[in-house]
Amino acid sequence: MTPRPLFAPLDRVTVEQIPFRASDGTELGLCRLTANSPTAQEPTDRPAVLLLHGLTASADMFVLPETRNLVDALLGAGYEPWLLDWRGSCRLPHNEGRVRYTFDDVALYDIPDAVSYIRDRIGGRQLFVVAHCLGALSLSLSMTGGLVPGLAGVVAQGVFMTPKYSARSRLLGHLGGEWGRSRWTHLPVDFTKVGFRSRYTPMFALASLSAGDCDDPTCHILHNSAWGTGASLYVHENLHETTHGRLAELFGSAPTWIGPHLRRMELAHTAMPWNTGGQGYDRLPENALDSADRIDCPVLLLSGSDNKTFHDSNELCYDVLSSRYPDLDVRYVEVPGYGHVDPFIGRGAALDVFGHILDFLDERSAAPSREGVPAGRVSEGSRSSR
């Protein structure tokens, strides 16, 4: 199996696509990106950054050709980006396949195996992780299970260890999610593929009720409904026109079987495994918050102020971690005017968001250790990245 090609700006970057399989046999996608410049050189001390997408998205969200994307920003700042398409990627068939997975599998296999491979390639250079949404939540299980020690730093965007919905999303997500799971194995976003007479038509019709001036059914599902949960993935006006037109390529079907696991974690406001015992799942913590003392690197918690998918999850995470683990270097940054995924795919993200990420990476890549770096809290407005 080969993942479909990235929608990467090939005039700006070279993509090294790496055949990659997790240790449980699941085929994934992994690639390394380098600058496509006649003057570009390959520094031997360049820190590496692993980027993790959210559920049903893919590595495409980091390489949008129509904007100055995060990979552009990382390459320009002297970092080496690596992109993992874990098993929840829409570039892979697993969300619509017969073999089901949970976030335990992502935390136990996908992320640690990718980190191990990258470390073999980069030697002693530093490795950071920038993770979004359920990629970040799965990462929190890997970290608190001691499966990825020695990272130089982690940026978790949207949610990390304490998933939290709004009251409306909790009602629709918990009740409606169970109803949907009894009828469908996955929920699509591309209306052109399912057709008007499909069994999914009522879902699209409900999502269109608050469509406003937008006439794109995929946008209705993502912006007005988030697959029937009542959430919203982005602030509509933050998207570039080209990005808006490519939503059906950037997001795929949501598997309904992951709903119970996500609901269990949201009700408890903590990351926790679904499986118990056997097949190595006992390596994951019973409760990530209770094992957060195993986190051995600085963490930047990032969120848009208008995050209507995971509400104020990262603010809650900061409050809990800084209270329970005062020696942990954890920071919280809230970006005004942004939602859940537009901090990465928004047309102005390079100006408003990426500077926070690069400042954190720069500070930590220059620091030989985390000693003497106090936990801090930042809530500030837009700023320019370099």
C-alpha positions as CSV (number, residue, x, y, z in Angstrom):
1,M,0.0,0.0,0.0
2,T,1.3,3.5,-0.9
3,P,-0.4,6.6,0.5
4,R,-1.7,8.9,-2.1
5,P,0.8,11.7,-2.9
6,L,1.0,14.7,-0.6
7,F,-0.5,17.9,-2.0
8,A,2.9,19.5,-1.3
9,P,4.3,22.6,-3.0
10,L,6.9,20.6,-5.0
11,D,8.5,23.8,-6.3
12,R,9.4,24.7,-2.7
13,V,10.1,21.3,-1.1
14,T,11.5,17.8,-1.9
15,V,9.5,15.0,-0.4
16,E,11.4,11.8,0.7
17,Q,8.6,9.3,0.9
18,I,9.6,6.4,3.3
19,P,7.9,3.0,3.2
20,F,6.9,2.6,6.8
21,R,5.0,-0.1,8.7
22,A,4.2,0.0,12.4
23,S,5.4,-2.9,14.5
24,D,1.9,-4.4,14.6
25,G,2.0,-4.6,10.8
26,T,-0.2,-1.6,10.0
27,E,1.0,0.3,7.0
28,L,1.5,4.0,7.6
29,G,3.0,7.0,5.8
30,L,6.3,8.7,6.8
31,C,8.2,11.4,4.9
32,R,11.1,13.8,5.3
33,L,11.0,17.2,3.7
34,T,13.9,19.3,2.5
35,A,14.0,22.8,1.0
36,N,14.0,22.9,-2.8
37,S,16.5,25.8,-3.1
38,P,19.7,25.9,-5.2
39,T,21.4,27.5,-2.2
40,A,20.0,25.1,0.4
41,Q,22.4,23.0,2.4
42,E,21.9,20.1,4.7
43,P,23.2,21.2,8.2
44,T,24.4,18.3,10.2
45,D,23.2,19.8,13.4
46,R,19.6,20.7,12.2
47,P,17.0,19.7,14.9
48,A,14.3,17.4,13.6
49,V,10.5,18.1,14.1
50,L,7.9,15.3,13.8
51,L,4.5,16.7,12.8
52,L,1.3,14.8,13.8
53,H,-2.0,15.5,12.2
54,G,-5.5,15.0,13.7
55,L,-8.1,12.3,13.1
56,T,-9.3,12.1,9.5
57,A,-6.8,14.8,8.4
58,S,-3.4,14.0,7.1
59,A,0.1,15.3,6.7
60,D,-1.3,17.6,4.0
61,M,-2.4,20.0,6.6
62,F,1.2,21.0,7.2
63,V,2.2,21.6,3.5
64,L,-0.7,23.6,2.0
65,P,0.8,25.0,-1.2
66,E,-1.6,28.0,-1.3
67,T,-0.2,29.5,1.9
68,R,3.1,29.9,3.8
69,N,2.7,26.6,5.6
70,L,4.3,25.2,8.8
71,V,6.8,23.1,6.8
72,D,7.9,26.3,5.0
73,A,8.3,28.1,8.3
74,L,10.3,25.2,9.9
75,L,12.6,24.9,6.9
76,G,13.2,28.6,6.9
77,A,14.0,28.6,10.6
78,G,16.6,25.8,10.3
79,Y,14.6,22.7,11.3
80,E,14.1,19.3,9.5
81,P,10.4,18.4,9.2
82,W,9.2,14.8,9.3
83,L,5.6,14.1,8.7
84,L,3.8,11.0,10.0
85,D,0.5,9.8,8.5
86,W,-0.7,7.7,11.5
87,R,-3.5,5.2,11.0
88,G,-6.2,7.9,11.3
89,S,-5.0,9.7,8.2
90,C,-7.3,10.3,5.2
91,R,-4.3,9.4,3.0
92,L,-4.7,5.8,4.2
93,P,-7.7,3.5,3.9
94,H,-7.9,2.5,7.6
95,N,-10.8,4.8,8.6
96,E,-13.1,3.1,6.1
97,G,-11.6,-0.4,6.4
98,R,-12.7,-3.5,8.3
99,V,-9.8,-3.6,10.7
100,R,-10.6,-1.3,13.6
101,Y,-8.2,0.6,15.9
102,T,-8.3,2.8,18.9
103,F,-6.0,5.6,20.0
104,D,-4.2,3.0,22.1
105,D,-2.7,1.6,18.8
106,V,-1.6,5.1,17.8
107,A,0.1,5.6,21.2
108,L,1.6,2.2,21.5
109,Y,2.8,1.6,17.9
110,D,2.5,4.5,15.4
111,I,4.1,7.3,17.3
112,P,6.9,5.4,19.2
113,D,7.8,3.5,16.0
114,A,8.1,6.7,14.0
115,V,10.2,8.3,16.7
116,S,12.5,5.3,16.8
117,Y,12.9,5.4,13.0
118,I,13.6,9.1,12.9
119,R,16.1,8.8,15.8
120,D,18.0,6.1,13.9
121,R,18.2,8.5,10.9
122,I,19.2,11.7,12.8
123,G,21.6,10.2,15.3
124,G,22.1,12.5,18.3
125,R,20.3,15.5,17.0
126,Q,17.4,16.9,18.9
127,L,13.9,15.7,18.1
128,F,10.8,17.9,18.7
129,V,7.1,16.9,18.1
130,V,4.4,19.3,17.0
131,A,1.0,17.6,17.3
132,H,-2.6,18.5,16.6
133,C,-5.9,17.3,18.0
134,L,-6.1,13.5,18.5
135,G,-2.6,13.1,17.3
136,A,-1.6,15.2,20.4
137,L,-3.9,13.2,22.7
138,S,-2.4,9.9,21.5
139,L,1.0,11.4,22.0
140,S,0.2,12.2,25.6
141,L,-0.5,8.5,26.2
142,S,2.9,7.6,24.6
143,M,4.7,10.1,26.7
144,T,3.0,9.2,30.0
145,G,3.6,5.5,29.2
146,G,7.4,6.3,28.9
147,L,7.4,5.1,25.3
148,V,9.0,8.3,23.7
149,P,11.5,9.5,26.3
150,G,14.1,12.2,25.6
151,L,12.2,14.5,23.3
152,A,13.5,18.0,23.1
153,G,10.0,19.5,23.4
154,V,6.4,19.1,22.4
155,V,3.8,21.5,21.0
156,A,0.3,20.2,21.5
157,Q,-2.4,22.2,19.6
158,G,-6.1,22.1,20.3
159,V,-6.1,19.3,22.9
160,F,-3.4,17.3,24.8
161,M,-4.3,15.4,27.9
162,T,-7.6,16.7,29.1
163,P,-10.3,16.5,26.3
164,K,-13.3,18.7,27.0
165,Y,-16.3,19.5,24.9
166,S,-18.8,22.3,25.2
167,A,-22.1,21.4,26.8
168,R,-23.8,21.2,23.3
169,S,-21.1,19.0,21.8
170,R,-21.2,16.8,24.9
171,L,-24.9,16.2,24.4
172,L,-24.7,15.6,20.7
173,G,-21.4,13.8,20.7
174,H,-22.3,11.3,23.4
175,L,-26.0,10.7,22.5
176,G,-25.9,11.3,18.8
177,G,-22.6,9.5,18.4
178,E,-24.0,6.3,19.9
179,W,-27.0,6.5,17.6
180,G,-24.7,7.0,14.6
181,R,-22.4,4.1,15.5
182,S,-25.4,1.8,15.5
183,R,-26.1,2.6,11.9
184,W,-22.8,3.5,10.2
185,T,-19.2,2.4,10.4
186,H,-17.9,5.8,9.2
187,L,-19.2,9.3,8.5
188,P,-18.1,10.8,5.1
189,V,-17.5,14.4,4.3
190,D,-17.5,14.4,0.5
191,F,-21.2,14.6,-0.6
192,T,-20.2,14.2,-4.3
193,K,-19.0,10.6,-3.5
194,V,-22.0,9.5,-1.4
195,G,-24.7,11.0,-3.7
196,F,-28.1,12.6,-3.0
197,R,-29.9,9.3,-2.4
198,S,-27.4,7.9,0.1
199,R,-28.2,7.0,3.7
200,Y,-26.0,9.9,4.7
201,T,-28.2,12.5,3.1
202,P,-30.1,13.4,6.4
203,M,-26.7,14.1,8.1
204,F,-25.7,16.5,5.4
205,A,-29.2,18.1,5.4
206,L,-29.0,18.7,9.1
207,A,-25.5,20.2,8.8
208,S,-26.7,22.6,6.1
209,L,-29.4,24.2,8.3
210,S,-27.0,26.8,9.6
211,A,-24.9,27.1,6.5
212,G,-25.1,30.9,6.1
213,D,-23.6,32.1,2.8
214,C,-21.6,28.9,2.2
215,D,-23.0,26.4,-0.3
216,D,-20.3,23.6,0.2
217,P,-21.8,20.5,1.8
218,T,-18.3,19.4,3.0
219,C,-17.9,22.8,4.8
220,H,-21.3,22.3,6.4
221,I,-20.3,19.0,7.9
222,L,-16.9,20.3,9.1
223,H,-17.8,23.8,10.2
224,N,-21.4,23.4,11.4
225,S,-21.5,19.9,12.6
226,A,-18.1,18.2,12.9
227,W,-19.5,14.8,11.8
228,G,-22.7,15.3,13.8
229,T,-21.1,16.3,17.2
230,G,-22.3,19.9,17.0
231,A,-18.7,21.2,17.1
232,S,-16.9,23.3,14.5
233,L,-13.4,22.7,13.1
234,Y,-12.4,26.3,12.1
235,V,-13.3,29.9,11.9
236,H,-14.8,30.1,8.4
237,E,-13.2,33.5,7.4
238,N,-9.8,32.3,8.4
239,L,-9.6,29.9,5.4
240,H,-7.9,30.7,2.1
241,E,-10.4,30.3,-0.8
242,T,-8.3,27.5,-2.3
243,T,-8.1,25.7,1.1
244,H,-11.9,26.0,1.4
245,G,-12.3,24.4,-2.0
246,R,-10.0,21.4,-1.0
247,L,-11.7,20.5,2.3
248,A,-12.9,17.2,0.9
249,E,-9.2,16.3,0.2
250,L,-7.9,17.6,3.5
251,F,-10.4,15.7,5.7
252,G,-11.8,12.2,5.3
253,S,-14.4,9.9,6.8
254,A,-14.6,9.7,10.6
255,P,-14.7,6.1,11.9
256,T,-17.6,5.8,14.3
257,W,-16.0,2.9,16.3
258,I,-13.6,5.4,17.9
259,G,-16.5,7.2,19.5
260,P,-16.7,5.1,22.7
261,H,-13.0,5.6,23.5
262,L,-13.2,9.3,22.9
263,R,-16.4,9.6,25.0
264,R,-14.7,7.7,27.9
265,M,-11.8,10.2,27.9
266,E,-14.0,13.3,27.5
267,L,-16.2,12.3,30.4
268,A,-13.1,11.8,32.6
269,H,-11.3,14.8,31.2
270,T,-8.1,12.8,30.9
271,A,-6.4,10.6,28.3
272,M,-6.7,6.9,29.1
273,P,-6.5,3.6,27.1
274,W,-9.4,1.7,25.8
275,N,-7.8,-1.8,25.9
276,T,-6.8,-3.5,29.1
277,G,-4.0,-6.1,29.3
278,G,-2.5,-8.2,26.6
279,Q,-0.7,-7.2,23.3
280,G,1.4,-4.7,25.2
281,Y,-1.5,-2.4,26.1
282,D,-0.5,-2.6,29.7
283,R,2.4,-0.4,28.8
284,L,0.0,2.5,28.6
285,P,-1.0,4.4,31.7
286,E,-4.4,3.8,33.3
287,N,-4.8,7.6,33.6
288,A,-2.4,10.0,31.8
289,L,-2.8,12.7,34.3
290,D,-1.8,10.4,37.1
291,S,1.4,9.5,35.2
292,A,2.3,13.0,33.9
293,D,5.4,13.0,36.1
294,R,6.9,10.8,33.4
295,I,6.9,13.7,30.9
296,D,10.6,14.7,30.7
297,C,10.5,17.6,28.2
298,P,9.0,21.1,28.0
299,V,5.4,21.3,26.6
300,L,3.7,24.2,24.9
301,L,-0.1,24.0,24.9
302,L,-1.5,26.0,22.1
303,S,-5.2,26.8,21.3
304,G,-7.3,29.1,19.3
305,S,-9.6,31.3,21.5
306,D,-12.6,30.2,19.4
307,N,-11.9,26.4,19.6
308,K,-15.4,24.9,19.3
309,T,-14.2,21.3,19.0
310,F,-12.3,20.9,22.2
311,H,-13.4,24.1,23.9
312,D,-10.9,25.2,26.6
313,S,-9.2,21.8,26.9
314,N,-5.6,23.0,26.8
315,E,-6.3,25.8,29.3
316,L,-7.7,23.2,31.6
317,C,-4.7,21.0,30.9
318,Y,-2.3,23.8,31.8
319,D,-4.2,24.5,35.0
320,V,-4.2,20.9,36.1
321,L,-0.6,20.1,35.1
322,S,0.9,23.3,36.6
323,S,-1.0,22.7,39.9
324,R,-0.2,18.9,40.2
325,Y,3.3,19.0,38.7
326,P,4.8,22.4,39.5
327,D,8.3,21.3,38.3
328,L,7.0,20.5,34.8
329,D,7.9,23.1,32.2
330,V,4.4,23.6,30.7
331,R,3.1,26.8,29.0
332,Y,-0.2,27.8,27.5
333,V,-0.7,30.2,24.6
334,E,-4.1,31.2,23.3
335,V,-4.3,32.8,19.9
336,P,-7.3,35.2,19.5
337,G,-9.7,34.7,16.6
338,Y,-8.7,31.1,15.7
339,G,-10.7,27.9,16.0
340,H,-9.5,24.3,16.2
341,V,-7.6,23.4,13.0
342,D,-7.1,26.9,11.4
343,P,-4.0,27.5,13.6
344,F,-2.4,25.2,11.0
345,I,-4.4,25.6,7.9
346,G,-5.6,29.2,8.2
347,R,-4.4,31.7,5.6
348,G,-2.9,33.9,8.3
349,A,-1.4,31.2,10.5
350,A,2.1,32.0,9.4
351,L,1.7,35.5,10.8
352,D,-0.5,34.8,13.8
353,V,0.5,31.3,15.0
354,F,3.7,29.9,13.7
355,G,5.8,32.5,15.6
356,H,4.7,30.9,18.9
357,I,5.8,27.5,17.7
358,L,9.2,28.7,16.4
359,D,9.9,30.7,19.5
360,F,9.4,27.6,21.6
361,L,11.5,25.4,19.4
362,D,14.3,28.1,19.2
363,E,14.4,28.5,22.9
364,R,14.5,24.7,23.5
365,S,17.0,23.9,20.7
366,A,19.4,26.4,22.3
367,A,18.9,25.1,25.8
368,P,21.2,22.2,26.9
369,S,18.7,21.2,29.6
370,R,15.4,22.1,31.1
371,E,16.8,23.0,34.5
372,G,16.0,26.5,35.7
373,V,13.2,27.1,33.1
374,P,10.1,27.9,35.1
375,A,6.5,27.0,34.0
376,G,4.8,30.0,32.6
377,R,1.4,31.1,31.2
378,V,1.0,33.2,28.2
379,S,-2.3,34.5,26.7
380,E,-1.5,36.9,24.0
381,G,-2.7,38.3,20.7
382,S,-1.5,38.0,17.1
383,R,2.2,38.3,16.4
384,S,4.5,37.8,13.4
385,S,6.6,34.8,12.8
386,R,10.0,35.2,11.2
